Amino acid sequence: MMGTDRMLKILQRQNRNTLTAFFLFGIVLGMAGLAFSSAPLYKLFCQVTGFGGTPKTNVVRKAISKSAGVINVRFDANTNSDLPWVFKPEKQKVLVSLGEPKLAFYFAKNVGAKPVTGTASYNITPFKVAKYFSKIDCFCFVRQTLEPGKRIPMPVEFIVDPEILEDPDTAEVKTITVSYTFFPVVQNDRKKS
């Protein structure tokens, strides 16, 4: 009988060790999955909520029965020093009717000697108004390749939600700044052997 009890204890210990190994493997697998999905999930969260100066992308156009007010929108353009482009807004500032779609333009020109690909990121300041700024269409996060000397217009269509005036945290805001920064796209030049 003693041998059976000892054998039972050994089997129980092996089962616990196996369960512990599976549990720890599951934690490691879950952490790896979270690491790979955290950046896209954070980007989606920011786009939906306007968190961190990211404009919302799920635009719901509301019927505006009367003028809801106006706000100044200022445009800022920046270019990474490794990108041989001139990048500027067509107008530095525009007056926008709240709740109505507005179209603005930037332009980019390649002043380098060879074709270059760039992509832009953006943010809205002050950060607290980003949830009221909805981007309808934009050139951001899209790779743009410009030949030497080529100049292209880059449109941005957006709406500023009239609810910005009803929020006590944003009611005092008179100017929103839309800031874009262009970066070179790093090409992966691996050669097949």
PyMOL commands that place a pseudoatom at each C-alpha (Angstrom):
pseudoatom trace, name=CA, resn=MET, resi=1, chain=A, elem=C, hetatm=0, pos=[0.000, 0.000, 0.000]
pseudoatom trace, name=CA, resn=MET, resi=2, chain=A, elem=C, hetatm=0, pos=[2.876, 2.341, 0.762]
pseudoatom trace, name=CA, resn=GLY, resi=3, chain=A, elem=C, hetatm=0, pos=[4.149, 2.145, -2.799]
pseudoatom trace, name=CA, resn=THR, resi=4, chain=A, elem=C, hetatm=0, pos=[0.728, 3.144, -4.173]
pseudoatom trace, name=CA, resn=ASP, resi=5, chain=A, elem=C, hetatm=0, pos=[0.507, 6.237, -1.921]
pseudoatom trace, name=CA, resn=ARG, resi=6, chain=A, elem=C, hetatm=0, pos=[3.982, 7.302, -2.948]
pseudoatom trace, name=CA, resn=MET, resi=7, chain=A, elem=C, hetatm=0, pos=[3.163, 6.762, -6.620]
pseudoatom trace, name=CA, resn=LEU, resi=8, chain=A, elem=C, hetatm=0, pos=[-0.050, 8.824, -6.208]
pseudoatom trace, name=CA, resn=LYS, resi=9, chain=A, elem=C, hetatm=0, pos=[1.894, 11.711, -4.652]
pseudoatom trace, name=CA, resn=ILE, resi=10, chain=A, elem=C, hetatm=0, pos=[4.431, 11.628, -7.486]
pseudoatom trace, name=CA, resn=LEU, resi=11, chain=A, elem=C, hetatm=0, pos=[1.624, 11.713, -10.094]
pseudoatom trace, name=CA, resn=GLN, resi=12, chain=A, elem=C, hetatm=0, pos=[-0.098, 14.585, -8.262]
pseudoatom trace, name=CA, resn=ARG, resi=13, chain=A, elem=C, hetatm=0, pos=[3.160, 16.552, -8.154]
pseudoatom trace, name=CA, resn=GLN, resi=14, chain=A, elem=C, hetatm=0, pos=[3.726, 15.913, -11.871]
pseudoatom trace, name=CA, resn=ASN, resi=15, chain=A, elem=C, hetatm=0, pos=[0.178, 17.080, -12.654]
pseudoatom trace, name=CA, resn=ARG, resi=16, chain=A, elem=C, hetatm=0, pos=[0.721, 20.272, -10.610]
pseudoatom trace, name=CA, resn=ASN, resi=17, chain=A, elem=C, hetatm=0, pos=[4.042, 20.893, -12.359]
pseudoatom trace, name=CA, resn=THR, resi=18, chain=A, elem=C, hetatm=0, pos=[2.413, 20.365, -15.764]
pseudoatom trace, name=CA, resn=LEU, resi=19, chain=A, elem=C, hetatm=0, pos=[-0.450, 22.727, -14.877]
pseudoatom trace, name=CA, resn=THR, resi=20, chain=A, elem=C, hetatm=0, pos=[2.015, 25.318, -13.585]
pseudoatom trace, name=CA, resn=ALA, resi=21, chain=A, elem=C, hetatm=0, pos=[4.079, 25.046, -16.787]
pseudoatom trace, name=CA, resn=PHE, resi=22, chain=A, elem=C, hetatm=0, pos=[0.960, 25.490, -18.956]
pseudoatom trace, name=CA, resn=PHE, resi=23, chain=A, elem=C, hetatm=0, pos=[-0.165, 28.435, -16.830]
pseudoatom trace, name=CA, resn=LEU, resi=24, chain=A, elem=C, hetatm=0, pos=[3.235, 30.153, -17.096]
pseudoatom trace, name=CA, resn=PHE, resi=25, chain=A, elem=C, hetatm=0, pos=[3.417, 29.440, -20.837]
pseudoatom trace, name=CA, resn=GLY, resi=26, chain=A, elem=C, hetatm=0, pos=[-0.064, 30.974, -21.199]
pseudoatom trace, name=CA, resn=ILE, resi=27, chain=A, elem=C, hetatm=0, pos=[1.077, 34.114, -19.354]
pseudoatom trace, name=CA, resn=VAL, resi=28, chain=A, elem=C, hetatm=0, pos=[4.165, 34.446, -21.579]
pseudoatom trace, name=CA, resn=LEU, resi=29, chain=A, elem=C, hetatm=0, pos=[2.052, 33.907, -24.710]
pseudoatom trace, name=CA, resn=GLY, resi=30, chain=A, elem=C, hetatm=0, pos=[-0.514, 36.467, -23.504]
pseudoatom trace, name=CA, resn=MET, resi=31, chain=A, elem=C, hetatm=0, pos=[2.207, 39.035, -22.777]
pseudoatom trace, name=CA, resn=ALA, resi=32, chain=A, elem=C, hetatm=0, pos=[3.726, 38.537, -26.232]
pseudoatom trace, name=CA, resn=GLY, resi=33, chain=A, elem=C, hetatm=0, pos=[0.310, 38.980, -27.855]
pseudoatom trace, name=CA, resn=LEU, resi=34, chain=A, elem=C, hetatm=0, pos=[-0.307, 42.123, -25.814]
pseudoatom trace, name=CA, resn=ALA, resi=35, chain=A, elem=C, hetatm=0, pos=[3.094, 43.525, -26.790]
pseudoatom trace, name=CA, resn=PHE, resi=36, chain=A, elem=C, hetatm=0, pos=[2.373, 43.059, -30.515]
pseudoatom trace, name=CA, resn=SER, resi=37, chain=A, elem=C, hetatm=0, pos=[-1.162, 44.446, -30.319]
pseudoatom trace, name=CA, resn=SER, resi=38, chain=A, elem=C, hetatm=0, pos=[-0.619, 47.331, -27.903]
pseudoatom trace, name=CA, resn=ALA, resi=39, chain=A, elem=C, hetatm=0, pos=[0.553, 49.915, -30.466]
pseudoatom trace, name=CA, resn=PRO, resi=40, chain=A, elem=C, hetatm=0, pos=[-2.357, 49.373, -32.918]
pseudoatom trace, name=CA, resn=LEU, resi=41, chain=A, elem=C, hetatm=0, pos=[-4.848, 49.223, -30.045]
pseudoatom trace, name=CA, resn=TYR, resi=42, chain=A, elem=C, hetatm=0, pos=[-3.466, 52.445, -28.525]
pseudoatom trace, name=CA, resn=LYS, resi=43, chain=A, elem=C, hetatm=0, pos=[-3.636, 54.178, -31.920]
pseudoatom trace, name=CA, resn=LEU, resi=44, chain=A, elem=C, hetatm=0, pos=[-7.243, 53.043, -32.361]
pseudoatom trace, name=CA, resn=PHE, resi=45, chain=A, elem=C, hetatm=0, pos=[-8.096, 54.196, -28.819]
pseudoatom trace, name=CA, resn=CYS, resi=46, chain=A, elem=C, hetatm=0, pos=[-6.579, 57.631, -29.510]
pseudoatom trace, name=CA, resn=GLN, resi=47, chain=A, elem=C, hetatm=0, pos=[-8.405, 57.995, -32.829]
pseudoatom trace, name=CA, resn=VAL, resi=48, chain=A, elem=C, hetatm=0, pos=[-11.766, 57.091, -31.299]
pseudoatom trace, name=CA, resn=THR, resi=49, chain=A, elem=C, hetatm=0, pos=[-11.432, 59.180, -28.126]
pseudoatom trace, name=CA, resn=GLY, resi=50, chain=A, elem=C, hetatm=0, pos=[-9.177, 62.053, -29.221]
pseudoatom trace, name=CA, resn=PHE, resi=51, chain=A, elem=C, hetatm=0, pos=[-6.750, 61.155, -26.417]
pseudoatom trace, name=CA, resn=GLY, resi=52, chain=A, elem=C, hetatm=0, pos=[-3.247, 62.619, -26.608]
pseudoatom trace, name=CA, resn=GLY, resi=53, chain=A, elem=C, hetatm=0, pos=[-4.039, 65.148, -29.300]
pseudoatom trace, name=CA, resn=THR, resi=54, chain=A, elem=C, hetatm=0, pos=[-5.121, 62.558, -31.877]
pseudoatom trace, name=CA, resn=PRO, resi=55, chain=A, elem=C, hetatm=0, pos=[-8.164, 63.697, -33.850]
pseudoatom trace, name=CA, resn=LYS, resi=56, chain=A, elem=C, hetatm=0, pos=[-11.175, 61.396, -33.926]
pseudoatom trace, name=CA, resn=THR, resi=57, chain=A, elem=C, hetatm=0, pos=[-11.719, 59.479, -37.138]
pseudoatom trace, name=CA, resn=ASN, resi=58, chain=A, elem=C, hetatm=0, pos=[-15.238, 58.150, -36.561]
pseudoatom trace, name=CA, resn=VAL, resi=59, chain=A, elem=C, hetatm=0, pos=[-16.995, 61.247, -37.792]
pseudoatom trace, name=CA, resn=VAL, resi=60, chain=A, elem=C, hetatm=0, pos=[-20.728, 61.547, -37.336]
pseudoatom trace, name=CA, resn=ARG, resi=61, chain=A, elem=C, hetatm=0, pos=[-22.075, 64.541, -39.205]
pseudoatom trace, name=CA, resn=LYS, resi=62, chain=A, elem=C, hetatm=0, pos=[-24.798, 66.251, -37.225]
pseudoatom trace, name=CA, resn=ALA, resi=63, chain=A, elem=C, hetatm=0, pos=[-27.417, 68.480, -38.740]
pseudoatom trace, name=CA, resn=ILE, resi=64, chain=A, elem=C, hetatm=0, pos=[-26.633, 72.028, -37.673]
pseudoatom trace, name=CA, resn=SER, resi=65, chain=A, elem=C, hetatm=0, pos=[-29.807, 74.113, -37.696]
pseudoatom trace, name=CA, resn=LYS, resi=66, chain=A, elem=C, hetatm=0, pos=[-28.152, 77.441, -36.985]
pseudoatom trace, name=CA, resn=SER, resi=67, chain=A, elem=C, hetatm=0, pos=[-24.661, 78.840, -36.755]
pseudoatom trace, name=CA, resn=ALA, resi=68, chain=A, elem=C, hetatm=0, pos=[-22.965, 77.117, -33.845]
pseudoatom trace, name=CA, resn=GLY, resi=69, chain=A, elem=C, hetatm=0, pos=[-20.052, 79.552, -33.682]
pseudoatom trace, name=CA, resn=VAL, resi=70, chain=A, elem=C, hetatm=0, pos=[-16.566, 79.787, -35.108]
pseudoatom trace, name=CA, resn=ILE, resi=71, chain=A, elem=C, hetatm=0, pos=[-13.061, 78.909, -34.047]
pseudoatom trace, name=CA, resn=ASN, resi=72, chain=A, elem=C, hetatm=0, pos=[-9.595, 79.638, -35.437]
pseudoatom trace, name=CA, resn=VAL, resi=73, chain=A, elem=C, hetatm=0, pos=[-7.618, 76.683, -36.736]
pseudoatom trace, name=CA, resn=ARG, resi=74, chain=A, elem=C, hetatm=0, pos=[-3.892, 77.220, -37.111]
pseudoatom trace, name=CA, resn=PHE, resi=75, chain=A, elem=C, hetatm=0, pos=[-1.753, 74.961, -39.314]
pseudoatom trace, name=CA, resn=ASP, resi=76, chain=A, elem=C, hetatm=0, pos=[1.801, 73.959, -38.426]
pseudoatom trace, name=CA, resn=ALA, resi=77, chain=A, elem=C, hetatm=0, pos=[4.238, 72.075, -40.677]
pseudoatom trace, name=CA, resn=ASN, resi=78, chain=A, elem=C, hetatm=0, pos=[7.501, 70.393, -39.722]
pseudoatom trace, name=CA, resn=THR, resi=79, chain=A, elem=C, hetatm=0, pos=[9.971, 68.286, -41.684]
pseudoatom trace, name=CA, resn=ASN, resi=80, chain=A, elem=C, hetatm=0, pos=[12.545, 65.895, -40.293]
pseudoatom trace, name=CA, resn=SER, resi=81, chain=A, elem=C, hetatm=0, pos=[16.072, 67.101, -41.168]
pseudoatom trace, name=CA, resn=ASP, resi=82, chain=A, elem=C, hetatm=0, pos=[16.767, 63.843, -43.075]
pseudoatom trace, name=CA, resn=LEU, resi=83, chain=A, elem=C, hetatm=0, pos=[13.955, 64.575, -45.538]
pseudoatom trace, name=CA, resn=PRO, resi=84, chain=A, elem=C, hetatm=0, pos=[14.926, 67.024, -48.325]
pseudoatom trace, name=CA, resn=TRP, resi=85, chain=A, elem=C, hetatm=0, pos=[11.448, 68.510, -48.605]
pseudoatom trace, name=CA, resn=VAL, resi=86, chain=A, elem=C, hetatm=0, pos=[9.834, 71.889, -48.203]
pseudoatom trace, name=CA, resn=PHE, resi=87, chain=A, elem=C, hetatm=0, pos=[6.535, 71.275, -46.420]
pseudoatom trace, name=CA, resn=LYS, resi=88, chain=A, elem=C, hetatm=0, pos=[4.168, 74.153, -45.587]
pseudoatom trace, name=CA, resn=PRO, resi=89, chain=A, elem=C, hetatm=0, pos=[0.482, 74.965, -45.142]
pseudoatom trace, name=CA, resn=GLU, resi=90, chain=A, elem=C, hetatm=0, pos=[-1.181, 76.984, -47.898]
pseudoatom trace, name=CA, resn=LYS, resi=91, chain=A, elem=C, hetatm=0, pos=[-2.646, 79.251, -45.187]
pseudoatom trace, name=CA, resn=GLN, resi=92, chain=A, elem=C, hetatm=0, pos=[-1.316, 79.622, -41.665]
pseudoatom trace, name=CA, resn=LYS, resi=93, chain=A, elem=C, hetatm=0, pos=[-4.737, 80.149, -40.101]
pseudoatom trace, name=CA, resn=VAL, resi=94, chain=A, elem=C, hetatm=0, pos=[-8.417, 79.858, -41.077]
pseudoatom trace, name=CA, resn=LEU, resi=95, chain=A, elem=C, hetatm=0, pos=[-11.696, 80.701, -39.384]
pseudoatom trace, name=CA, resn=VAL, resi=96, chain=A, elem=C, hetatm=0, pos=[-13.883, 77.570, -39.189]
pseudoatom trace, name=CA, resn=SER, resi=97, chain=A, elem=C, hetatm=0, pos=[-17.640, 77.387, -38.665]
pseudoatom trace, name=CA, resn=LEU, resi=98, chain=A, elem=C, hetatm=0, pos=[-18.302, 74.761, -36.011]
pseudoatom trace, name=CA, resn=GLY, resi=99, chain=A, elem=C, hetatm=0, pos=[-20.058, 71.663, -37.303]
pseudoatom trace, name=CA, resn=GLU, resi=100, chain=A, elem=C, hetatm=0, pos=[-19.290, 72.356, -40.970]
pseudoatom trace, name=CA, resn=PRO, resi=101, chain=A, elem=C, hetatm=0, pos=[-16.695, 70.438, -42.998]
pseudoatom trace, name=CA, resn=LYS, resi=102, chain=A, elem=C, hetatm=0, pos=[-13.619, 72.480, -43.898]
pseudoatom trace, name=CA, resn=LEU, resi=103, chain=A, elem=C, hetatm=0, pos=[-10.952, 71.773, -46.503]
pseudoatom trace, name=CA, resn=ALA, resi=104, chain=A, elem=C, hetatm=0, pos=[-7.407, 73.060, -46.037]
pseudoatom trace, name=CA, resn=PHE, resi=105, chain=A, elem=C, hetatm=0, pos=[-4.236, 72.430, -48.035]
pseudoatom trace, name=CA, resn=TYR, resi=106, chain=A, elem=C, hetatm=0, pos=[-0.579, 71.841, -47.315]
pseudoatom trace, name=CA, resn=PHE, resi=107, chain=A, elem=C, hetatm=0, pos=[2.014, 71.421, -50.036]
pseudoatom trace, name=CA, resn=ALA, resi=108, chain=A, elem=C, hetatm=0, pos=[5.246, 69.462, -50.202]
pseudoatom trace, name=CA, resn=LYS, resi=109, chain=A, elem=C, hetatm=0, pos=[8.158, 69.828, -52.594]
pseudoatom trace, name=CA, resn=ASN, resi=110, chain=A, elem=C, hetatm=0, pos=[11.184, 67.586, -52.999]
pseudoatom trace, name=CA, resn=VAL, resi=111, chain=A, elem=C, hetatm=0, pos=[14.249, 69.869, -53.141]
pseudoatom trace, name=CA, resn=GLY, resi=112, chain=A, elem=C, hetatm=0, pos=[16.645, 66.903, -53.235]
pseudoatom trace, name=CA, resn=ALA, resi=113, chain=A, elem=C, hetatm=0, pos=[18.364, 65.275, -56.211]
pseudoatom trace, name=CA, resn=LYS, resi=114, chain=A, elem=C, hetatm=0, pos=[16.599, 61.901, -56.064]
pseudoatom trace, name=CA, resn=PRO, resi=115, chain=A, elem=C, hetatm=0, pos=[13.110, 60.512, -55.393]
pseudoatom trace, name=CA, resn=VAL, resi=116, chain=A, elem=C, hetatm=0, pos=[12.262, 60.390, -51.700]
pseudoatom trace, name=CA, resn=THR, resi=117, chain=A, elem=C, hetatm=0, pos=[9.379, 58.784, -49.815]
pseudoatom trace, name=CA, resn=GLY, resi=118, chain=A, elem=C, hetatm=0, pos=[7.975, 60.377, -46.676]
pseudoatom trace, name=CA, resn=THR, resi=119, chain=A, elem=C, hetatm=0, pos=[5.072, 59.917, -44.310]
pseudoatom trace, name=CA, resn=ALA, resi=120, chain=A, elem=C, hetatm=0, pos=[3.467, 62.348, -41.885]
pseudoatom trace, name=CA, resn=SER, resi=121, chain=A, elem=C, hetatm=0, pos=[2.202, 62.078, -38.346]
pseudoatom trace, name=CA, resn=TYR, resi=122, chain=A, elem=C, hetatm=0, pos=[-0.009, 64.692, -36.736]
pseudoatom trace, name=CA, resn=ASN, resi=123, chain=A, elem=C, hetatm=0, pos=[-1.446, 65.954, -33.491]
pseudoatom trace, name=CA, resn=ILE, resi=124, chain=A, elem=C, hetatm=0, pos=[-3.870, 68.563, -32.232]
pseudoatom trace, name=CA, resn=THR, resi=125, chain=A, elem=C, hetatm=0, pos=[-3.209, 71.131, -29.520]
pseudoatom trace, name=CA, resn=PRO, resi=126, chain=A, elem=C, hetatm=0, pos=[-4.386, 71.879, -26.990]
pseudoatom trace, name=CA, resn=PHE, resi=127, chain=A, elem=C, hetatm=0, pos=[-4.746, 68.131, -26.393]
pseudoatom trace, name=CA, resn=LYS, resi=128, chain=A, elem=C, hetatm=0, pos=[-8.067, 68.567, -24.599]
pseudoatom trace, name=CA, resn=VAL, resi=129, chain=A, elem=C, hetatm=0, pos=[-9.826, 69.693, -27.816]
pseudoatom trace, name=CA, resn=ALA, resi=130, chain=A, elem=C, hetatm=0, pos=[-8.710, 66.717, -29.927]
pseudoatom trace, name=CA, resn=LYS, resi=131, chain=A, elem=C, hetatm=0, pos=[-11.910, 64.825, -29.152]
pseudoatom trace, name=CA, resn=TYR, resi=132, chain=A, elem=C, hetatm=0, pos=[-13.866, 67.626, -30.876]
pseudoatom trace, name=CA, resn=PHE, resi=133, chain=A, elem=C, hetatm=0, pos=[-11.632, 67.706, -33.962]
pseudoatom trace, name=CA, resn=SER, resi=134, chain=A, elem=C, hetatm=0, pos=[-12.664, 65.042, -36.486]
pseudoatom trace, name=CA, resn=LYS, resi=135, chain=A, elem=C, hetatm=0, pos=[-10.448, 64.323, -39.458]
pseudoatom trace, name=CA, resn=ILE, resi=136, chain=A, elem=C, hetatm=0, pos=[-12.505, 63.280, -42.490]
pseudoatom trace, name=CA, resn=ASP, resi=137, chain=A, elem=C, hetatm=0, pos=[-9.703, 62.897, -45.015]
pseudoatom trace, name=CA, resn=CYS, resi=138, chain=A, elem=C, hetatm=0, pos=[-5.972, 63.459, -44.737]
pseudoatom trace, name=CA, resn=PHE, resi=139, chain=A, elem=C, hetatm=0, pos=[-2.575, 62.658, -46.248]
pseudoatom trace, name=CA, resn=CYS, resi=140, chain=A, elem=C, hetatm=0, pos=[-1.142, 61.544, -42.918]
pseudoatom trace, name=CA, resn=PHE, resi=141, chain=A, elem=C, hetatm=0, pos=[0.223, 58.020, -42.448]
pseudoatom trace, name=CA, resn=VAL, resi=142, chain=A, elem=C, hetatm=0, pos=[0.185, 57.539, -46.239]
pseudoatom trace, name=CA, resn=ARG, resi=143, chain=A, elem=C, hetatm=0, pos=[3.541, 57.131, -47.962]
pseudoatom trace, name=CA, resn=GLN, resi=144, chain=A, elem=C, hetatm=0, pos=[4.176, 59.979, -50.375]
pseudoatom trace, name=CA, resn=THR, resi=145, chain=A, elem=C, hetatm=0, pos=[6.949, 59.614, -52.971]
pseudoatom trace, name=CA, resn=LEU, resi=146, chain=A, elem=C, hetatm=0, pos=[8.151, 62.804, -54.624]
pseudoatom trace, name=CA, resn=GLU, resi=147, chain=A, elem=C, hetatm=0, pos=[10.460, 62.997, -57.614]
pseudoatom trace, name=CA, resn=PRO, resi=148, chain=A, elem=C, hetatm=0, pos=[13.187, 65.707, -57.544]
pseudoatom trace, name=CA, resn=GLY, resi=149, chain=A, elem=C, hetatm=0, pos=[11.636, 69.159, -57.965]
pseudoatom trace, name=CA, resn=LYS, resi=150, chain=A, elem=C, hetatm=0, pos=[8.072, 67.798, -57.757]
pseudoatom trace, name=CA, resn=ARG, resi=151, chain=A, elem=C, hetatm=0, pos=[5.527, 69.805, -55.739]
pseudoatom trace, name=CA, resn=ILE, resi=152, chain=A, elem=C, hetatm=0, pos=[2.161, 68.343, -54.692]
pseudoatom trace, name=CA, resn=PRO, resi=153, chain=A, elem=C, hetatm=0, pos=[-0.877, 69.674, -52.800]
pseudoatom trace, name=CA, resn=MET, resi=154, chain=A, elem=C, hetatm=0, pos=[-1.947, 67.755, -49.718]
pseudoatom trace, name=CA, resn=PRO, resi=155, chain=A, elem=C, hetatm=0, pos=[-5.577, 68.290, -48.665]
pseudoatom trace, name=CA, resn=VAL, resi=156, chain=A, elem=C, hetatm=0, pos=[-6.972, 67.910, -45.153]
pseudoatom trace, name=CA, resn=GLU, resi=157, chain=A, elem=C, hetatm=0, pos=[-10.740, 67.800, -44.606]
pseudoatom trace, name=CA, resn=PHE, resi=158, chain=A, elem=C, hetatm=0, pos=[-12.020, 68.136, -41.055]
pseudoatom trace, name=CA, resn=ILE, resi=159, chain=A, elem=C, hetatm=0, pos=[-14.911, 69.184, -38.802]
pseudoatom trace, name=CA, resn=VAL, resi=160, chain=A, elem=C, hetatm=0, pos=[-14.807, 70.854, -35.395]
pseudoatom trace, name=CA, resn=ASP, resi=161, chain=A, elem=C, hetatm=0, pos=[-17.717, 69.616, -33.275]
pseudoatom trace, name=CA, resn=PRO, resi=162, chain=A, elem=C, hetatm=0, pos=[-19.925, 72.441, -31.889]
pseudoatom trace, name=CA, resn=GLU, resi=163, chain=A, elem=C, hetatm=0, pos=[-19.984, 70.607, -28.545]
pseudoatom trace, name=CA, resn=ILE, resi=164, chain=A, elem=C, hetatm=0, pos=[-16.533, 72.107, -27.962]
pseudoatom trace, name=CA, resn=LEU, resi=165, chain=A, elem=C, hetatm=0, pos=[-18.364, 75.213, -26.712]
pseudoatom trace, name=CA, resn=GLU, resi=166, chain=A, elem=C, hetatm=0, pos=[-20.518, 73.242, -24.260]
pseudoatom trace, name=CA, resn=ASP, resi=167, chain=A, elem=C, hetatm=0, pos=[-17.600, 71.497, -22.537]
pseudoatom trace, name=CA, resn=PRO, resi=168, chain=A, elem=C, hetatm=0, pos=[-16.424, 73.588, -19.557]
pseudoatom trace, name=CA, resn=ASP, resi=169, chain=A, elem=C, hetatm=0, pos=[-12.846, 72.351, -20.148]
pseudoatom trace, name=CA, resn=THR, resi=170, chain=A, elem=C, hetatm=0, pos=[-12.740, 73.601, -23.751]
pseudoatom trace, name=CA, resn=ALA, resi=171, chain=A, elem=C, hetatm=0, pos=[-15.247, 76.473, -23.911]
pseudoatom trace, name=CA, resn=GLU, resi=172, chain=A, elem=C, hetatm=0, pos=[-12.460, 79.064, -23.541]
pseudoatom trace, name=CA, resn=VAL, resi=173, chain=A, elem=C, hetatm=0, pos=[-10.379, 77.702, -26.444]
pseudoatom trace, name=CA, resn=LYS, resi=174, chain=A, elem=C, hetatm=0, pos=[-10.252, 80.175, -29.321]
pseudoatom trace, name=CA, resn=THR, resi=175, chain=A, elem=C, hetatm=0, pos=[-7.554, 78.519, -31.475]
pseudoatom trace, name=CA, resn=ILE, resi=176, chain=A, elem=C, hetatm=0, pos=[-6.818, 74.905, -32.357]
pseudoatom trace, name=CA, resn=THR, resi=177, chain=A, elem=C, hetatm=0, pos=[-3.419, 74.011, -33.825]
pseudoatom trace, name=CA, resn=VAL, resi=178, chain=A, elem=C, hetatm=0, pos=[-3.127, 71.147, -36.312]
pseudoatom trace, name=CA, resn=SER, resi=179, chain=A, elem=C, hetatm=0, pos=[0.507, 70.088, -36.515]
pseudoatom trace, name=CA, resn=TYR, resi=180, chain=A, elem=C, hetatm=0, pos=[2.001, 67.712, -39.088]
pseudoatom trace, name=CA, resn=THR, resi=181, chain=A, elem=C, hetatm=0, pos=[5.541, 66.379, -39.193]
pseudoatom trace, name=CA, resn=PHE, resi=182, chain=A, elem=C, hetatm=0, pos=[6.932, 64.594, -42.256]
pseudoatom trace, name=CA, resn=PHE, resi=183, chain=A, elem=C, hetatm=0, pos=[9.564, 61.875, -41.804]
pseudoatom trace, name=CA, resn=PRO, resi=184, chain=A, elem=C, hetatm=0, pos=[11.526, 59.913, -44.403]
pseudoatom trace, name=CA, resn=VAL, resi=185, chain=A, elem=C, hetatm=0, pos=[10.386, 56.333, -44.915]
pseudoatom trace, name=CA, resn=VAL, resi=186, chain=A, elem=C, hetatm=0, pos=[13.308, 54.016, -44.283]
pseudoatom trace, name=CA, resn=GLN, resi=187, chain=A, elem=C, hetatm=0, pos=[13.546, 51.627, -47.211]
pseudoatom trace, name=CA, resn=ASN, resi=188, chain=A, elem=C, hetatm=0, pos=[14.495, 48.042, -46.485]
pseudoatom trace, name=CA, resn=ASP, resi=189, chain=A, elem=C, hetatm=0, pos=[17.262, 47.395, -49.013]
pseudoatom trace, name=CA, resn=ARG, resi=190, chain=A, elem=C, hetatm=0, pos=[17.923, 43.707, -48.323]
pseudoatom trace, name=CA, resn=LYS, resi=191, chain=A, elem=C, hetatm=0, pos=[19.307, 42.048, -51.419]
pseudoatom trace, name=CA, resn=LYS, resi=192, chain=A, elem=C, hetatm=0, pos=[18.470, 38.446, -52.211]
pseudoatom trace, name=CA, resn=SER, resi=193, chain=A, elem=C, hetatm=0, pos=[21.485, 36.261, -52.722]
for i in range(1, 193): cmd.bond("trace and resi %d" % i, "trace and resi %d" % (i + 1))
show_as sticks, trace
zoom trace
